[in-house]
Amino acid sequence: MKAFKLFFCVFLVALFSNIDTSYAQTRKQLEEKRKKLKQEIVKVNKLLFTEQKKEKNALEALDDLTKKIATRTEYLKTINSEAVVLSSEIGKNEKEIAKLTKELAVLKKDYADMIFKSYKSKSKQSQLLFFMSSESFRQAYKRMQYMKQYTSFRKKQGEEIVVQTNVVKKLNDSLSLKKQAKETLIKVEIAEKTQNETDKKNKVRLVSQIKRNERKYIREIKAKQQEERKISAQIDKIIKAAIAKSNALKGIKKAKGFALTPEAKILAKKFESNKGKLPWPVKSGLVVRRFGTQAHPTLRGITITSSGLHIATDKGATAKSVFNGKVLAIQVLTGGKKAVLIQHGNYITTYNNLETLTVKKGDNVITGQVLGKIFTNKINQKTTLIFVLHKETNRQNPASWLLKR
């Protein structure tokens, strides 16, 4: 029975290691998510809230603030979830420590009683008399075996105490670390909540300001949407012309897709096989507008449509090709800004809102090659790349193709 207890204590050490790992996996996921959200908050502050001028309108300020509040709110939810997991682990640790400490006290008392009795009745002399007073050799042998077993039992009980003491120590150390981690999370949560409340008050102020000039801001949104539709139509026209040209060279009429060479087919297949793994077109960036039709982030009842991803990045940043390909066209936009279209078989990636270029039409490019410097708005100091992806003339959601960050 005592040997079983010793085995059970050893089993507990292994068990609690596994339990801790099991809980840590959930907590580790939350911790990783928290760290990513913290990095995103840093990006939001860096890319949307630095070097801003007074000319920045209230609607842009509100859009940026809404993004910041949403990111921080998700950050706070993650902190809270992590704290809940830690509280659960702490509770389990405390219960198990109390249970094991009680068992350890019983073990130590039993061991002390056994040592005391052994000291009183099992001296060297009494052991020898006990052995010599045997009535037969068989009885002497059995008494010798008994004394060996008794000595072995004392040793095992001592080992059992050591093992269980180590289990308690390990749980106490783990408990201490978890309590420290929870205290740190609580401090971070308090600071972030305070900042979030300040941002929410500023948002209320901006909303009030926008409502007074709502028609003006709606006109601005419609003008920007019209400009984006115009650019998208020009890109569609370029792609359709390229498709028609590729088919005309092979004597094909009214084809909907590119007439690809064997090499281009291989390139397209490779591009397709990298869906979800393509590198980002900027070194560091933050998606400030998603692909497709969506509700305006701040004005109720207003929808906007985006042909691609709007990615805010650092001032002076460059756009990079996400895959091997060939420069299909250079498109000149309003205000001298430019867009580069790269063909990857029957896929086209477009890098819109560039200030200067490092490539020209017909150039072969490789993954990660710099295509040009991204334009920085002189009024709001924002540097934004619009990244668009087509298969033939069909727009794709670029977020599905890029590597998850």
C-alpha positions in Angstrom: 0.0 0.0 0.0 2.8 2.4 0.9 4.7 1.5 -2.2 1.5 2.4 -4.1 1.5 5.8 -2.4 5.1 6.4 -3.5 4.1 5.5 -7.1 1.1 7.7 -6.8 3.3 10.7 -5.8 5.6 10.2 -8.7 2.6 10.0 -11.0 1.3 13.3 -9.6 4.6 15.0 -10.6 4.1 13.8 -14.2 0.4 14.5 -14.1 0.7 18.1 -12.9 3.4 18.7 -15.5 0.9 17.6 -18.2 -2.0 19.5 -16.7 0.1 22.7 -16.6 1.1 22.1 -20.2 -2.6 21.6 -21.2 -3.6 24.8 -19.5 -0.6 26.6 -20.8 -1.6 25.7 -24.4 -4.8 27.7 -24.0 -3.1 30.4 -22.1 -0.3 30.4 -24.6 -2.7 31.0 -27.5 -4.3 33.9 -25.6 -0.9 35.3 -24.8 0.2 35.2 -28.4 -3.1 36.8 -29.5 -2.5 39.5 -26.8 1.0 40.2 -28.1 -0.2 40.5 -31.7 -3.0 42.9 -30.7 -0.5 45.0 -28.7 1.7 45.2 -31.8 -1.3 46.2 -33.8 -2.1 49.0 -31.3 1.5 50.2 -31.7 1.1 50.2 -35.5 -2.2 52.1 -35.2 -0.6 54.8 -33.1 2.5 54.9 -35.3 0.8 54.9 -38.7 -2.4 56.8 -38.0 -1.7 59.1 -35.1 1.7 60.6 -35.7 2.8 63.7 -37.7 -0.8 64.7 -38.2 -1.6 68.2 -39.2 -4.6 70.4 -38.3 -6.0 70.1 -41.8 -7.0 66.5 -41.1 -10.8 66.4 -41.2 -13.0 65.1 -38.5 -14.2 62.1 -40.5 -10.6 60.8 -41.1 -9.9 61.4 -37.4 -13.0 59.5 -36.4 -12.2 56.6 -38.8 -8.7 56.3 -37.2 -10.0 56.6 -33.7 -12.7 53.9 -34.4 -9.9 51.5 -35.6 -7.9 52.3 -32.5 -10.8 51.7 -30.1 -11.8 48.5 -31.8 -8.3 47.1 -31.6 -7.8 48.1 -28.0 -11.3 46.6 -27.1 -10.2 43.3 -28.6 -7.0 43.6 -26.7 -8.8 44.1 -23.4 -11.1 41.1 -24.1 -8.0 38.9 -24.7 -6.4 40.2 -21.4 -9.6 39.4 -19.5 -9.8 35.9 -21.0 -6.2 35.2 -20.1 -6.9 36.4 -16.6 -9.9 34.1 -16.3 -7.7 31.1 -17.4 -5.0 32.1 -14.9 -7.6 32.4 -12.1 -8.8 28.9 -12.8 -5.3 27.6 -12.8 -4.5 29.4 -9.5 -7.7 28.0 -7.9 -6.8 24.4 -8.9 -3.2 24.9 -7.7 -4.4 26.2 -4.3 -6.8 23.3 -3.8 -4.2 20.7 -4.8 -1.5 22.3 -2.6 -3.9 22.2 0.4 -4.7 18.5 -0.2 -1.1 17.5 -0.7 0.2 19.5 2.2 -2.3 17.7 4.5 -1.3 14.3 3.1 2.4 15.3 3.6 1.8 16.2 7.2 0.2 12.8 7.8 3.2 11.1 6.1 5.7 13.0 8.2 3.8 12.2 11.4 3.7 8.4 10.6 7.3 8.4 9.6 8.3 10.2 12.9 6.3 7.7 15.0 7.9 4.8 13.2 11.4 6.2 13.7 10.7 6.8 17.4 9.3 3.2 17.9 12.2 1.8 16.0 14.7 3.7 18.1 13.0 2.4 21.3 12.6 -1.3 20.4 14.9 -2.0 17.5 18.4 -1.2 18.7 21.3 -3.3 17.4 21.2 -5.5 20.5 17.5 -6.1 20.4 17.7 -7.0 16.7 20.5 -9.5 17.5 18.5 -11.1 20.3 15.4 -11.1 18.2 17.4 -13.0 15.5 19.3 -15.4 17.9 16.1 -16.4 19.9 14.7 -18.1 16.8 13.6 -21.7 17.4 14.6 -22.9 14.0 16.7 -21.9 11.0 13.5 -21.3 9.0 12.2 -18.9 11.7 15.6 -17.2 11.8 15.5 -16.7 8.0 12.0 -15.3 8.2 13.0 -12.9 11.0 16.0 -11.7 8.9 13.8 -11.1 5.9 11.3 -9.2 8.1 14.1 -6.9 9.3 15.2 -6.3 5.7 11.7 -5.5 4.6 11.2 -3.2 7.6 14.4 -1.3 6.7 13.3 -1.1 3.1 9.9 0.1 4.1 11.4 2.9 6.2 13.6 3.9 3.2 10.6 4.0 0.9 8.6 6.0 3.3 11.4 8.6 3.5 11.6 8.7 -0.3 7.8 9.2 -0.4 8.1 12.2 1.8 10.8 13.7 -0.4 8.8 13.2 -3.6 5.6 14.7 -2.2 7.6 17.6 -0.7 8.9 18.3 -4.2 5.4 18.1 -5.7 4.2 20.7 -3.2 7.2 22.9 -3.9 6.7 22.7 -7.6 3.0 23.7 -7.3 3.9 26.5 -4.9 6.4 27.9 -7.4 3.9 27.6 -10.2 1.3 29.3 -8.1 3.6 32.2 -7.3 4.4 32.8 -11.0 0.8 32.6 -12.1 -0.2 35.2 -9.4 2.5 37.5 -10.6 1.4 37.1 -14.2 -2.2 37.9 -13.2 -1.2 41.0 -11.3 0.7 42.2 -14.3 -2.3 41.6 -16.6 -4.6 43.5 -14.2 -2.2 46.5 -14.2 -2.1 46.5 -18.0 -5.9 46.2 -18.2 -6.4 49.2 -15.9 -4.1 51.4 -18.0 -5.6 50.3 -21.3 -9.2 50.8 -20.0 -8.3 54.3 -19.0 -6.9 55.1 -22.4 -9.9 53.5 -24.1 -12.3 55.6 -22.1 -10.4 58.8 -23.2 -10.5 57.7 -26.8 -14.3 57.0 -26.5 -14.9 60.5 -25.2 -12.9 62.0 -28.1 -15.0 59.8 -30.4 -18.3 61.2 -29.0 -16.9 64.7 -29.6 -15.9 63.9 -33.2 -19.3 62.3 -33.9 -21.0 65.4 -32.7 -18.8 67.5 -35.0 -19.4 65.3 -38.0 -23.2 65.3 -37.5 -23.2 69.1 -37.9 -21.5 68.7 -41.3 -22.7 65.3 -42.3 -23.7 66.2 -45.9 -20.2 67.6 -46.5 -18.6 64.4 -45.4 -21.0 62.2 -47.4 -20.1 64.3 -50.5 -16.3 63.7 -49.8 -16.9 59.9 -49.4 -18.9 59.7 -52.7 -16.1 61.7 -54.5 -13.4 59.3 -53.2 -15.6 56.3 -54.1 -16.1 57.7 -57.6 -12.3 58.1 -58.0 -11.7 54.5 -56.9 -14.3 53.2 -59.3 -12.7 55.2 -62.1 -9.3 53.7 -61.3 -10.8 50.2 -61.1 -12.5 50.7 -64.5 -9.1 51.7 -66.0 -7.4 48.6 -64.6 -10.2 46.4 -65.9 -9.8 48.0 -69.3 -6.0 47.3 -69.3 -6.6 43.7 -68.3 -9.2 43.1 -71.0 -7.0 44.6 -73.6 -4.1 42.4 -72.5 -6.4 39.3 -72.7 -7.6 40.3 -76.2 -4.0 40.8 -77.3 -2.8 37.4 -76.0 -5.6 35.7 -77.8 -5.2 37.7 -81.0 -1.6 36.4 -81.2 -2.9 32.9 -81.3 -5.8 33.7 -83.7 -8.4 33.3 -80.9 -11.5 35.6 -80.9 -13.8 36.6 -78.1 -11.9 34.7 -75.4 -12.7 35.5 -71.8 -9.2 34.5 -70.4 -5.6 34.8 -71.2 -4.1 32.6 -73.9 -1.1 31.4 -71.9 2.2 30.0 -73.0 3.3 26.8 -71.3 5.7 28.9 -69.1 2.9 31.2 -68.1 0.7 28.3 -67.2 3.4 27.0 -64.9 3.7 30.4 -63.3 0.0 30.7 -62.8 -0.1 27.3 -61.2 2.7 28.2 -58.8 1.0 31.5 -58.0 -2.3 29.6 -57.2 -0.5 27.0 -55.1 0.8 29.9 -52.9 -2.6 31.1 -51.9 -2.5 32.2 -48.2 1.3 32.2 -48.3 2.1 35.2 -50.5 4.4 37.8 -48.8 2.9 41.2 -48.0 3.5 44.0 -50.6 4.9 46.2 -47.8 7.5 45.5 -45.0 5.2 46.7 -42.3 1.6 47.7 -42.6 -1.9 47.9 -41.2 -5.1 47.2 -43.1 -7.3 50.2 -42.8 -9.9 49.1 -45.3 -11.0 45.6 -46.3 -11.8 44.3 -49.7 -15.4 44.5 -51.0 -18.6 46.3 -50.1 -18.9 47.2 -46.4 -20.5 49.6 -44.0 -18.7 52.9 -43.5 -16.8 52.6 -40.2 -18.3 55.7 -38.8 -21.3 57.0 -40.8 -24.4 54.9 -40.4 -26.4 54.0 -43.5 -23.4 54.6 -45.8 -21.7 51.8 -47.6 -18.3 51.9 -49.4 -16.7 49.5 -51.9 -13.0 48.7 -52.0 -11.4 47.1 -55.0 -8.6 45.8 -52.8 -6.8 46.2 -49.5 -5.9 49.7 -48.2 -2.7 49.2 -46.3 -1.3 52.0 -44.2 2.5 51.9 -43.9 5.5 53.9 -42.9 6.4 57.2 -44.6 9.0 56.5 -47.3 8.0 52.8 -47.5 8.2 50.9 -50.8 5.8 48.5 -52.5 7.2 45.0 -53.3 6.1 42.4 -55.8 4.3 39.5 -54.0 5.4 37.0 -56.7 7.5 36.5 -59.8 5.9 38.0 -62.9 6.1 40.6 -65.6 5.1 44.3 -65.6 1.9 44.3 -67.6 1.3 48.1 -67.5 2.0 51.3 -65.7 -1.1 53.4 -65.0 -0.8 57.1 -64.3 -3.4 58.4 -61.8 -4.7 61.7 -60.5 -2.0 64.0 -59.2 0.8 62.1 -60.9 0.4 59.0 -58.7 1.0 55.7 -60.4 -0.1 52.1 -60.3 1.9 49.1 -61.4 0.2 46.0 -62.8 2.2 42.7 -62.5 1.1 39.7 -64.5 1.6 36.2 -63.0 0.2 33.9 -65.7 -3.6 34.6 -65.6 -3.3 36.5 -62.3 -2.7 40.2 -62.0 -1.6 42.1 -58.9 -1.9 45.9 -58.8 0.1 48.2 -56.6 -1.8 51.5 -56.5 -0.8 54.9 -55.0 2.9 55.0 -55.9 4.9 58.2 -56.0 8.0 57.0 -57.9 8.7 53.8 -59.8 11.8 51.5 -60.1 10.3 49.3 -62.9 8.9 49.9 -66.4 6.5 48.1 -68.6 7.8 44.7 -69.9 10.3 44.2 -67.0 10.5 40.8 -65.4 10.2 41.0 -61.6 10.9 38.5 -58.8 9.2 38.0 -55.4 10.1 40.8 -53.0 11.4 43.2 -55.7 10.9 46.9 -55.0 8.4 48.4 -57.5 8.4 52.0 -56.3 7.9 54.4 -53.4 4.4 54.7 -51.9 2.8 58.1 -52.0 2.5 60.1 -48.7 -0.5 62.4 -48.4 0.9 65.9 -47.6 -2.2 66.9 -45.6 -2.8 64.0 -43.2 0.8 62.5 -43.6 -0.7 59.0 -44.3 1.2 56.6 -46.5 -1.3 54.1 -48.0 -0.9 51.4 -50.6 -4.0 50.0 -52.4 -3.3 46.4 -53.2 -5.6 44.7 -55.8 -5.7 41.2 -57.1 -7.4 39.8 -60.2 -7.8 36.4 -61.8 -8.5 37.3 -65.4 -11.0 40.1 -65.0 -12.4 38.8 -61.7 -11.3 40.6 -58.5 -10.1 38.5 -55.7 -10.0 39.2 -51.9 -6.2 39.9 -51.4 -6.5 39.0 -47.7 -7.2 35.4 -48.7 -3.9 35.2 -50.6 -1.5 37.0 -48.3 0.4 35.3 -45.4 -1.5 35.7 -42.1 0.4 38.0 -39.8 
